[in-house]
Amino acid sequence: MRVLVAEDEEILAELVATGLRRAGFAVDTVYSGDAALAYLGLHDYDVVVLDRDLPRVHGDDVARRLVASGSRTRILMLTASGTMEDRVAGLDLGADDYVAKPFEFPELVSRVRALRRRSARPVPPQLERHGIRLDTVRRSALRDGRDLDLSPKEFSVLQLLLEADGGTVSAEELLERAWDANADPFTGAVRVCMSKLRAKLGEPALIRTVQGVGYAL
């Protein structure tokens, strides 16, 4: 799951991003409305956590343009005001959810996850294939009852392979969906992560490499 945090208070933006990464999300951060629009045009995000009072391009205008483009990205709007009028105004702009500052971080994570489930690519609470059981809510992974003890990145990669339901997932798609914009496509990050994931899954091997195409489960 990939999230964009658009918040002009840089310390708050990085705190939110750090917490979301610990929850297993790939997160990018921007501090202005024009930067948010640029990132939204470049990457396929599941959710944007959007501060309403962004500089240069107002958060309201970002929401309007995103909705007008037909994007499937869900909008979780942040604001310093929690009045009913502001909530209604934000939702009328096309926001899918609304959180007032200050907020409790577990609630923010829960709301982001809920929006992901409402996206155009819904994910069931549990994914199962070849003896693997992945709980996308509790963030747990088992193979034949054995706890796999996956890192957040390994969990995300395995989830994407399970969602493909036997289909092939390219390294480029894995990089796009499970890493943030700072990931260098030439570092071999996907290959290294895949090697560690295969080792944790154990024998018999479940992940196969489709030469020149990607990976399949």
Disulfide bonds with the S-S distance in Angstrom:
none
